[in-house]
């Protein structure tokens, strides 16, 4: 009907333009509005999906980080237990050696003190700007640290060295190593003295007194190290909870803003 009214299919272009202007082609307008609405809806859906992906990613990150920290703390707890056992066994072996003068007892001391000395080697390497991986691996191996925990322990030491509780634990560790060096010097003094022709009981007695003194001072240090390490672990746990809570609140606000835009 429209084509017949204006002269059929051969009507000039301005006639069709007049019809579009007059009738405004409602179907075409609906399609145009629908296309624009779909574009806006897709954008909002992408925003929601991105926010959800960020939430899931944040949860996974915090969970992995927490497990890494727990594994590293477990490694140090194991190391402290092995260090303490080695130190006590070394002091006992020296006491036996002072009375028996047997090379077997002296060898027991050397075997027992190997673990604290290996732990000292690990600490000295980790304190360097660039540690030697081979020396560090040897120290971990002699100390009895499981291979799966080593990289995590390195990461925890290097990244959180300046945290107050961690710094205190490392300071106690350093002090304990100085006492182990004193124990080693006393053992060498006894061994050299027993290798001489004449044995002076006064020298043996004085050396044993020094060994007992070192052993007495090391006992509270071991407890202080464990407490400092536990405090460091609790501090890191609180930090992770705070970070996670902050991220969660920001995501809730962002999600609400996106929701009200729909």
C-alpha positions as CSV (number, residue, x, y, z in Angstrom):
1,X,0.0,0.0,0.0
2,X,2.8,2.4,0.8
3,X,4.6,1.7,-2.4
4,X,1.4,2.2,-4.5
5,X,0.6,5.5,-2.7
6,X,3.9,7.1,-3.6
7,X,4.4,5.6,-7.0
8,X,5.5,2.0,-6.5
9,X,8.9,0.5,-6.2
10,X,10.5,3.2,-8.4
11,X,9.6,6.0,-5.9
12,X,12.5,8.3,-5.3
13,X,14.7,7.9,-2.2
14,X,13.4,11.0,-0.5
15,X,9.9,9.5,-0.5
16,X,11.2,6.5,1.5
17,X,13.0,8.9,3.8
18,X,9.7,10.7,4.4
19,X,8.0,7.4,5.3
20,X,10.7,6.5,7.8
21,X,10.4,9.9,9.3
22,X,6.6,9.7,9.4
23,X,6.2,6.2,10.6
24,X,9.6,5.9,12.5
25,X,9.7,2.2,11.9
26,X,9.0,0.9,15.4
27,X,10.4,-2.6,14.7
28,X,13.8,-1.2,13.7
29,X,13.9,1.0,16.8
30,X,13.2,-2.0,19.0
31,X,16.0,-4.0,17.4
32,X,18.4,-1.1,17.9
33,X,17.4,-0.6,21.5
34,X,17.7,-4.3,22.1
35,X,21.2,-4.5,20.7
36,X,22.3,-1.6,22.9
37,X,20.6,-3.2,26.0
38,X,22.3,-6.6,25.3
39,X,25.7,-4.8,25.1
40,X,25.2,-3.1,28.5
41,X,24.0,-6.4,30.1
42,X,27.0,-8.3,28.7
43,X,29.3,-5.7,30.2
44,X,27.7,-5.9,33.6
45,X,27.8,-9.7,33.5
46,X,31.5,-9.6,32.6
47,X,32.1,-7.3,35.6
48,X,30.2,-9.7,37.9
49,X,32.2,-12.7,36.5
50,X,35.4,-10.8,36.9
51,X,34.6,-9.9,40.5
52,X,33.7,-13.6,41.3
53,X,36.9,-14.7,39.6
54,X,38.9,-12.3,41.7
55,X,37.2,-13.5,44.9
56,X,38.0,-17.1,44.1
57,X,41.6,-16.2,43.1
58,X,42.0,-14.2,46.4
59,X,40.7,-17.2,48.4
60,X,43.1,-19.6,46.6
61,X,46.0,-17.2,47.1
62,X,45.5,-16.7,50.8
63,X,44.9,-20.5,51.3
64,X,48.2,-21.4,49.4
65,X,50.1,-18.7,51.3
66,X,48.8,-19.9,54.6
67,X,49.8,-23.5,53.8
68,X,53.3,-22.3,52.7
69,X,53.8,-20.5,56.0
70,X,52.6,-23.4,58.0
71,X,54.9,-25.8,56.1
72,X,57.9,-23.4,56.7
73,X,57.0,-23.1,60.4
74,X,56.8,-26.8,60.6
75,X,60.3,-27.1,59.1
76,X,61.7,-24.7,61.7
77,X,59.9,-26.5,64.5
78,X,61.4,-29.8,63.3
79,X,64.8,-28.2,63.1
80,X,64.6,-26.8,66.6
81,X,63.7,-30.3,68.0
82,X,66.6,-31.8,66.1
83,X,69.0,-29.0,67.2
84,X,67.9,-29.5,70.9
85,X,68.3,-33.3,70.8
86,X,71.7,-32.9,69.1
87,X,72.9,-30.4,71.8
88,X,71.7,-32.5,74.7
89,X,73.2,-35.7,73.2
90,X,76.5,-33.9,72.6
91,X,76.7,-32.6,76.2
92,X,75.9,-36.1,77.5
93,X,78.6,-37.7,75.3
94,X,81.2,-35.2,76.5
95,X,80.3,-36.0,80.1
96,X,80.8,-39.7,79.3
97,X,84.0,-39.0,77.5
98,X,85.4,-37.0,80.4
99,X,85.1,-40.0,82.6
100,X,85.8,-42.9,80.2
101,X,88.4,-41.2,77.9
102,X,87.1,-43.6,75.2
103,X,87.3,-42.6,71.6
104,X,83.9,-44.1,71.0
105,X,82.4,-41.6,73.4
106,X,84.2,-38.8,71.7
107,X,82.9,-40.0,68.3
108,X,79.4,-40.0,69.9
109,X,79.9,-36.3,70.6
110,X,81.0,-35.6,67.1
111,X,78.0,-37.4,65.6
112,X,75.6,-35.5,68.0
113,X,77.0,-32.1,67.5
114,X,76.8,-32.4,63.7
115,X,73.2,-31.4,63.7
116,X,73.6,-28.1,65.6
117,X,76.6,-27.3,63.4
118,X,74.6,-28.0,60.3
119,X,71.9,-25.6,61.5
120,X,74.5,-22.9,62.1
121,X,75.7,-23.4,58.6
122,X,72.2,-23.0,57.3
123,X,71.7,-19.7,59.2
124,X,75.0,-18.3,58.1
125,X,74.2,-19.0,54.4
126,X,70.7,-17.5,54.7
127,X,72.1,-14.3,56.2
128,X,74.3,-13.7,53.1
129,X,72.9,-11.6,50.3
130,X,73.6,-14.5,47.9
131,X,73.7,-17.9,49.5
132,X,75.4,-20.9,48.0
133,X,72.7,-23.5,47.1
134,X,75.1,-26.4,47.4
135,X,76.3,-25.5,50.9
136,X,72.7,-24.7,52.0
137,X,71.4,-28.1,50.7
138,X,74.2,-29.9,52.5
139,X,73.4,-28.1,55.8
140,X,69.7,-28.9,55.5
141,X,70.5,-32.5,54.7
142,X,72.9,-32.9,57.7
143,X,70.3,-31.2,59.9
144,X,67.7,-33.7,58.9
145,X,65.3,-31.2,57.3
146,X,62.8,-32.8,54.8
147,X,63.5,-31.6,51.2
148,X,59.9,-30.5,50.7
149,X,60.2,-28.0,53.5
150,X,63.6,-26.4,52.5
151,X,62.5,-23.9,49.9
152,X,59.6,-22.8,52.1
153,X,62.0,-22.3,55.0
154,X,64.4,-20.3,52.8
155,X,61.4,-18.1,51.6
156,X,60.2,-17.5,55.2
157,X,63.6,-16.6,56.5
158,X,64.5,-14.3,53.6
159,X,61.1,-12.5,53.4
160,X,60.3,-12.1,57.1
161,X,63.8,-11.7,58.5
162,X,63.1,-8.2,59.8
163,X,59.7,-9.1,61.4
164,X,60.2,-8.5,65.2
165,X,59.2,-12.0,66.4
166,X,61.2,-13.7,63.6
167,X,64.2,-11.4,64.2
168,X,64.1,-12.3,67.9
169,X,64.0,-16.1,67.1
170,X,67.0,-15.7,64.8
171,X,68.9,-13.7,67.5
172,X,68.2,-16.6,69.9
173,X,69.4,-19.0,67.3
174,X,72.6,-17.0,66.9
175,X,73.2,-17.0,70.6
176,X,72.7,-20.7,70.8
177,X,75.2,-21.3,68.1
178,X,77.8,-19.4,70.1
179,X,77.3,-21.7,73.0
180,X,77.6,-24.7,70.6
181,X,81.0,-23.3,69.5
182,X,82.0,-23.2,73.2
183,X,80.9,-26.8,73.6
184,X,83.0,-27.7,70.6
185,X,86.0,-25.9,72.0
186,X,85.7,-27.7,75.3
187,X,85.5,-31.0,73.5
188,X,88.6,-30.3,71.5
189,X,90.4,-29.2,74.8
190,X,89.5,-32.5,76.5
191,X,90.5,-34.5,73.5
192,X,93.9,-32.8,73.3
193,X,94.4,-33.1,77.0
194,X,93.6,-36.9,77.0
195,X,96.0,-37.3,74.1
196,X,98.9,-36.0,76.3
197,X,101.0,-38.2,78.5
198,X,99.9,-36.7,81.9
199,X,96.2,-36.0,82.6
200,X,95.5,-33.2,85.0
201,X,92.2,-33.8,87.0
202,X,91.9,-30.1,87.6
203,X,91.8,-29.4,83.8
204,X,89.2,-32.1,83.3
205,X,87.1,-30.8,86.2
206,X,87.3,-27.2,84.9
207,X,86.3,-28.3,81.4
208,X,83.4,-30.3,82.7
209,X,82.2,-27.3,84.7
210,X,82.2,-25.2,81.6
211,X,80.3,-27.8,79.7
212,X,77.6,-28.0,82.5
213,X,77.3,-24.2,82.4
214,X,76.8,-24.1,78.7
215,X,74.2,-26.9,78.9
216,X,72.3,-25.1,81.6
217,X,72.2,-21.8,79.6
218,X,71.1,-23.5,76.4
219,X,68.0,-25.1,78.0
220,X,66.0,-21.8,78.4
221,X,67.2,-20.6,75.0
222,X,65.6,-23.5,73.3
223,X,62.3,-22.7,75.0
224,X,62.6,-19.0,74.0
225,X,63.3,-19.9,70.4
226,X,60.2,-22.0,70.2
227,X,58.0,-19.3,71.8
228,X,59.4,-16.6,69.4
229,X,58.8,-18.9,66.4
230,X,55.2,-19.5,67.6
231,X,54.7,-15.8,68.0
232,X,56.0,-15.1,64.5
233,X,53.6,-17.7,63.2
234,X,50.6,-16.2,65.0
235,X,51.6,-12.7,63.7
236,X,51.6,-13.9,60.2
237,X,48.3,-15.7,60.7
238,X,46.7,-12.4,62.0
239,X,48.2,-10.5,59.0
240,X,46.7,-13.0,56.5
241,X,43.3,-12.7,58.2
242,X,43.4,-8.9,58.1
243,X,44.4,-8.9,54.4
244,X,41.7,-11.4,53.5
245,X,39.0,-9.5,55.5
246,X,40.0,-6.3,53.8
247,X,39.9,-7.8,50.3
248,X,36.6,-9.5,51.1
249,X,35.0,-6.2,52.2
250,X,36.2,-4.4,49.1
251,X,34.8,-7.1,46.9
252,X,31.4,-6.9,48.7
253,X,31.3,-3.2,48.1
254,X,32.4,-3.6,44.4
255,X,29.8,-6.4,43.9
256,X,27.0,-4.3,45.4
257,X,27.9,-1.4,43.1
258,X,27.8,-3.7,40.1
259,X,24.5,-5.2,41.2
260,X,22.7,-1.8,41.6
261,X,23.9,-0.9,38.1
262,X,21.9,-3.8,36.6
